Amino acid sequence: MSEKEIKNHGTEHSLSLEEIFEQRIARDEKIEPKDWMPEKYRKTHIRQISQHAHSEIVGMLPEGNWITRAPSLRRKVALLAKVQDEAGHGLYLYSACETLGISREELYEQLHTGKAKYSSIFNYPTVTWADMGAIGWLVDGAAIINQVPLCSTSYGPYARAMIRVCKEESFHQRQGYEIMITLANGSPEQKEMAQDALNRWWWPSLMMFGPTDAESVHTAQSMKWKLKRKTNDELRQQFIDQTVPQAELIGLTIPDPDLKWNEEKKGYDFGKIDWDEFWQVVKGHGPCNKERMTARVNAWEKGEWVRDAAMAYAKKQEDKKLKKAI
């Protein structure tokens, strides 16, 4: 609904634009790009969607490093397809973000200068093939839990983009778990490799859901606007309850001595997360922060000639069409 339509909307003419907007959110109506929206709503979505898009693009780096070293042609093809999917997710999300009035170039500039964040999980190194399994199983598993509720988020372009993203992430999670099953059922060395990957990726995966609800500065507003449907702590608990039985099924041990089933809450109690580590990584001091940003900036700068060539080719084709029309 445009601003003009809102002002002429019968019984609602006496309400402010913000009141009408809040009523639409309460009715679970989708907000579309040309609809009136509070500036804070627009900026909140730019932050959220761009962070998601950046995470997909930066997330290609630790996995792309293993495409040529995958142990079989089948594994190479599957990993290549996964990395390609992630590139597509980034493009969907950048396109959705652009509908909020920000350019692609500005989004990239924010990423490359550190003004915009991406998921802290991608600042950890991938040191063995088992890490490809752990990332698919844990990281993409956490992403699915985070992202499925976004299919019903209040901003239309984001919600629609997430439908396909979640379907493909589900495939990635199954692919990663299948790698872990194979390793866990292999030689003692292979099972040890799988356990080592689980040990290293478990806690960073729990951090993916963000700080505790008490420490999160964005959760309350995001819940109000139905950008988020569940809080950080609710999503984290869901992930733990889902993943622990999967580890037990294949004979791997969650690296948390305080982990235990709580019959009263029908979920697992778990140990203390190292939030100091989380904030250090978020602030740019993780194991691979500089490496990831250097790779992204280099790709952008060295790829300039490709972008220029693509634009020149597109203009040439458009000129041909105009000449034919004349």
C-alpha positions, 0 to 999 in steps of 0.5 A: 500500500503506497503512502497515497493509498494509505492517506485515502484509506477510508476509516484509517484516514485519521490514523498516523502512517506509523499506526497503520504500519503497526496494524499491518504488522499485527495482521501479519501483512507483508510490507513491500518495497513501495509501502510506507515504512518507518526509517528505523524499520528500513535501516534494521532490515538493511542491517539484517539482510546485508549481514545475511548476504555478506555471511553467504558470500564470505562463507564460500571462502573456508569451503572453496578452499577444499574443493580441489582437495576433496577425497573423491570426485563425488565429494568435489562435485557436491562441495562445488554445488554447495559453494555455488548455492551460497553464491546464489543465496548472497545474490538473492539477499543483496537483491532483496536488500537493494529494494530498501533503497541501498546500492550493491556498491554501498553494501560491498563498501560497508563489508570491505571497510568493516562497517557491516558484519557477517557471521562470526563462524566464518572467521575460523579455519578449516584444517581438515576434510572433516571440517566440511562435514562439521560445517554442513551439519552444525553451521548449516544446521544452525542456519536452518533453525535461524532462517526457517522463521524468516520465511514468514518475516514481515518484509516481503522480498526477504521472506520470499528469498528465504523460501529457496534459501532454506530448501537449499540449506537443508540439502547442505545440512544433510550433505554435511551430516552424511560426511560425518556419518562416513567418517564416524563409521570409518577407520579410528583415524577418520572417527578421531578426525570427525570428533576433532572437527565437532570439538572445534565447531560446536561452541562457535556454532552455538555463538551463531545465534547471537548474544543471550537475550539479556545482552541482545540490543536488537532482539526486542525490536526485531520481535516486535516487527516480526523480523524475528519470530523466536529469540536468540536463546530459544533458537539456540536451545532448539539447535542443541535439542535437535543436534545432540541426538544426532551426535549420539546416533553416530557415536560422537561426543558433544564437547560439553561436560555440563550437557545433560537432559532436563526432564522438567523443561524437556530439553538439554541444559548446557555449559557456559558459552565463552562470550569473550571469544565471541565478541573478540571475533565479532570485533575483528580479532578472530583466527581468520578475520583479516584473511577473509577480508583480504580475500574479499577485497582482492576479489572485488578489486581484481574482478573490476575488469570482469564487471566492466566487460559485462556492462560493456557487453550489455550496452552493446547488446542493448544498442543492437536492439535499438538499431533493429527497432529503428 
